[in-house]
């Protein structure tokens, strides 16, 4: 995560208890998006924040929530909505850790659809100030009067672009409508497009504030290298094995478009002696949780995932992201690639593509203003392909005079024009 050493959390109005708690996580200086969002959220204003992956967005909203909580009120004062159970669990864990390290009495409850509702209702009897989870289950418990929506001061939409998509928007709106009109809404994501902003305007106040974290080269962290390897569809798994054997990643995430293929891929990897597990929507909650924990603590080195693993998950030391299937949506590529190269460390995003799929690579280059290099596996090493080497040679050669080149181009174009007239 990038930070500005001139700034510190005290200047932003963060309490000494919370500063001491952050220090226990080795967090000393605020990132750029934290510097902008913490004061803005503390004013109670509606805020839309966009910042590259791994830039510290979770603490950018958790810290001001902690600061705005009224210790004299027992009940839910903040609702945090997330599009995946994994992200909700991660945010809940960070809220609990921050409260514990800071020594403050702030309770958090995890409210997700696949978990037992009775246990969640028991947890809500403790009157936690923060509830984190999915919109559907949250709405269910509000209707059952287990969550006191009238006490809510702040609603956070983490990965807000996903939450405002067609499949989630109605449930999110319904949750918001149960709260009082003066409540605050905060939306964050690495990708906030025009459609997301239009929908945000439907649920937020007119004077909403739009903030962007500093990024040196667009919204994709510049410390991530982007490569692609050409392979026929049948050769993709073999190429994956070659990449894993050659690169020897500390931790690698492999993305597939079809969740049905994840279990098969995991079984094949384990058969070949590669410790792997998978997460996808159809897998059981316990299986997904175990897979993530094993990946985090190093019991497995490879996590195979559908796009539910691309959103917001902060797993330390992921060195490689490998795309077995290329996503057609450039936004999904942005979130997938952002699982590596976090906290300022270098990362490598490798797409294994067929000649037909190469068009998406060109699309990503255009949309995100990033440069892909074509690679091959040669004698167990990832090397520049012959095409890449030729491109590099062309760039290093002395360029011809600009005016001569222009005249030469114009001369070549003239016969085409006259030929077109004759036709």
N, C-alpha and C positions, 0 to 999 in steps of 0.2 A: 504494500500500500504506500502510495506517495504521501508525504506530509511536508508541511512547511515549518521548519524549526523555529521561525520567529514567533509562531503561534503556540499557545498551550491551552489546555482545557479550562484553566482558571479564567483566562480572558473571556472565554465564551460563556462564563457564568455557571460552569459545572461545579458542584459542591465538592468540598475536600474529601468527604466520605467516598464519593463516586470516583474521584481522581485516584485515591488510594486503591480502590477496587480495580480500576483499569491498570494500574501499575503492576498488580499481581498477574495480569495477563501480558505484561511487557508492552502495554500500550501507553505511550508517554505523550506523543504529539498527535493532534487531530489531522485527519486527511482533509483534502480540499472540500469534498462534499460535506463533511462533518462541520467544517468551519462555516459553511454557508447555511446548512439546514438547522443546526442546533439553535442559534438565535432566532431564526424565522419561526420554527415550530413553537418555541417558548412564548412567542407573542400570541399564540392561539389562532393564527391565520391559516387558511387552507393552503397547502403547499404541494406542488408537483416537482419531484426531483429526478433528474436523469444523470447517471454517472456510470462509467465503465465498470465491468465486472471486477470484483475484488477490491473495490475502493472504499469499503467500510460503511455501506448504506444501513446495515442493521443497527449499529450503534448511533448512526446519524439520527435515527428516530427513537431508539430506546432511551438514550440519555435524556432528551427533553421530556419524554413521557415520565421518567422517574422524577425529574425536577418539578413537573406540574401536578403530580399526585398529591391529593389532600390526605394526610395521615389520619385525620379525624373521621374520614368517611370509609365505612366498611362496605365493600361492594365493587363491582366492575367499573373502573374509570377509563379503561382503554381496551379496545378490541383491535387485534391485529389479524388480518385475513391473509392467507397464503394459498396459492393454487395447488400445491402438492403437500402431502402429509409429511414428507421428508423435510421440506423447508420449514413447515410449521413447527416440527419437533426441534429443529436446529435453533429457531428463534426463541422458543420456550426455554431451551437449555441455556442460551446466552442470557436471557432475562433472569433465570434462577442463579446463574453463576455470578452475574453482576451484583445481585442483591446479597448473595453470600459473601463475596469478596469485599463489598462496601460496608457490610454489617448493617444493612437497612432492612426494615420489615416490609418488604414488598413481595406479595404472593403472585404466582403465575400459574395458570391452569391450561393444559393442552386439550383442545376440543376438536376431535377429528371424527369423521364419519364411520370409519371401520372399527373404532374402539367401542367397548361396552358403555352404553349410555348411563347405566346405573352408577358405575364407578365415577364417571364424570360429574354426575349430579351430587355424589358424595363429596367430591373435591370442591364443588362450587359452594357447598355449605360452609366452607372455611372463609368465604367472602374474599377471594383473591382480587387484587386491584387490576390485574392484567389477564385477559384471556386471549389465547392464540389458537387459530385453527381454520377450518373450512367454513365457508358461508352457509352451506346447507345445514350442518349440525348446529352451528351457532344460532341460526334462525329458529330451529326446532326448540332449543333450550330457552331462547328468549320467549317464545310462545308459551312454554311451560312455566314461565316466570321463575326460572332458575338463574337467569342472568338479568340483572336490573338495568335494562337499557336506558332508563331515564337518568342514570348516574354517569353515563359514558361521556367523557370530555373529548376523547380523541379516537378516531378510527383510522387505522393504517392499512393501506392496500399494498402489500409487498409483492413485487413482480406485478404491478398494477396493470400492465398491458394485457397480461394473460387473464387477470380477474375481470377485465372489462370486455372480454370477447363474448360472443353470443352465448356460449354454453354456461358462462358464469355470471354474466351481467345482471340478469333478473334476480338471482339470489343475493348478490351484493347490494343491489338497490333496495331489496326487501329488508335486509339487515339495517341499512342506513335509515330507512323510514321509521324504524322502531325507536330511534334515538331522537333527542330534542334538536330543534333547528339550529341552536347556537353551537352545536358540537363541531369539532374540527376534523377535517379529512386530510390525510397525508398520503400521497401516491408516489411510489418509487419504482424504478426499473432501470436497466441498462439501455432499454429501447422504448422510447415513448414517441410513437408516430402521430400523424394527424388524426387518424380515427380514434386513437386512445384519448387524445386531447379533447376531441369533440364530445366523447362520452363522459369524460371527466367534468366538462362544463355543465353537463346535465345534473350532476350530483354534488358539485362543489359551488361555493359562493363566487360571485362575480369578481371579487378582488383577489382571486387565488394567485399565488406567487409561483412563478416558474423559475427553477434553479438548475444550473448545470455544473457538474463537477469538472474540474480542469482535466483535459486529456491532450497529450502532446500530438497525437495523430488520430483524431477521430475518437470513436467509442471503443475501439479494440486496443487493449494494452499493447504498447509497442515492444514489450519484452517477449511476445509470443511470435515464434517463427511459423510460417504457414507453407506447407509443402503438399504436393499431390503426387501419387504414383499411379500410372496407368496399368490396368489389369483387366482381363476378361472376367465376367461375373463368376465363372466357375473357379477361377484362380484366386479369388479375393481372400479366402480363408488361409490358403497357403502363403499368400503375401503377408497377411497379418502375422502369421507365425514367424516369418522371416524378419519382419520389422521388430517384433518383440524380442527375438533372439539377438538381433544385431544391436538394437538400441539399449536393451537391458534397462527399461524404465524402473525407477523406484516405485512409482505408482502410475498406472495407466487406466484411463477411462475409454471404453470402446462403445460407440453409439451405433445403434441399428434403428431403422425406421419402423420395422415390423416387430412388435413385442413378441410375437409367436416364435421368432427365430432366436430369441435371447437364450432360452433354456438349452436349445440345441448347441449354440455357440459355446456356452459355459461348459457343457458336457464334453465337447470336443477339446477345448483348451485344457481341462483337467486330465483328459485321457492322454494328452501330450505332455503332461507334467507341469503345466502352468497353473498356479493356484488362482482360481477365478470364481466369481459369483456374480449374480445379476439382480437388478431391480427393474421392475416394470409394473404397470398398473394392475395386471391380473394376479400378480404374486400376492401371497398373504402378507398381512401387516407385520407379523413376527419375522417372516423370512426376509422381508425388505429391511427391517431394522437390523437383523443379524448381519446381513450382507454389508450394510453401510458401516456398522461397528467393526466388523472384521477388516474392512478396507481401511478404515481410519487408523486402527491400531497395528496394521501391517501383517495381519494373519494371511491376507490374500494380497496379491500385487496388482490384480486386474479386476476392474468392475465393469461388467457389461450392462448397458442401460438403454432404455428408450428415452425420449425427450423429457420424461419426468425427472431424470437425473441432471438435466441441463439448467435447471432453474434454481439459482440462489444457493446451491449447496457449497459450503465453504469447507473443503477437505484439504488439509495441509499436505504439501509436498507432492502434489500431482504434477508429474513432469511431462506426461504425454496425453494428448487426446487423439484418438484414432477413429475416423469416420468410416465404418464399413459400408454404410449407406449414406449417401449425400442428402442433406435436407434441401428441399426445393425453396424453402423460405429462408432468405438471408438472415432474418432475425434469429432463427433457430441456430444457425451456424455461429452467430455472435455469442449466444449463451453457452453453446457447447464448448467452443474454443476457450471461453472464459473460465472453464473449470481448472485449467492449468495456468501457470504464469501469475499466480496470486502473490500478494504481499511483496511485489517487486522482484520476485524470482523469475528466472527464465522458464519458458515453456515451449512445447513443440506440438503443433496441430497438424496431423497427417491425414489426408483424405485419400482413400483407395478408390479410384473411380474408373469406370469404363470410358472408352472414347466418347460415347454418347453423353455421359454425365459430366464431361469436362466443361460443357457450356455453363454449368452452375458455378464452377470455379471462376470463370470470367465475370459472372454476375456479381459474385462476392467482392471481387477486386474493384468493380465499378461502384457498388453500393457503399462498401466500407472503406474504400481507398486504401486497400492493403495489397501487398505483392506476394503472390504465390510462386514458388520455385518447383519445377518438375524434378522429381528424384527417381532413382532406380536403386534396387538392392544389388550391389556388386560385391561378391566374395564376402557376404555377411555384413557389409557396411552400407549405410545410407549415403549415396553419392549423387552429385549433380548428373542429370541425364545428358546425353549427347546434345539434345535440343537446347538445354539450359546453357551448356558450355559454349555452343555456337552463338547464342544470344549475348553471352558475356563478352565473347571475342569481338562481336560487332560493335558493342558499346565502347570497348577500349580502343578501337581503331579510330584514326583521325577522321572527323566528320568533314565532308566537302563544303566548299564555300556556300553559304546560304543562298545568295543571289543566283549563283550558277545552278544550284540544285533547283531553284524555283523556275529558272528559264528552261532547264532540261525537262522539268515536269510539264511546263506549258507546251513545249514542242511536242512532247509525246501525246498530249491530249488533243491536239489539233486534228490529226487524221480521224480520230473517233467522232468528232463533231461533224466533219464533212461526210463521213461514211453514214452517219445517222440521217443526214439530209437526203443522200442519194436513195436510201431505203424508203 
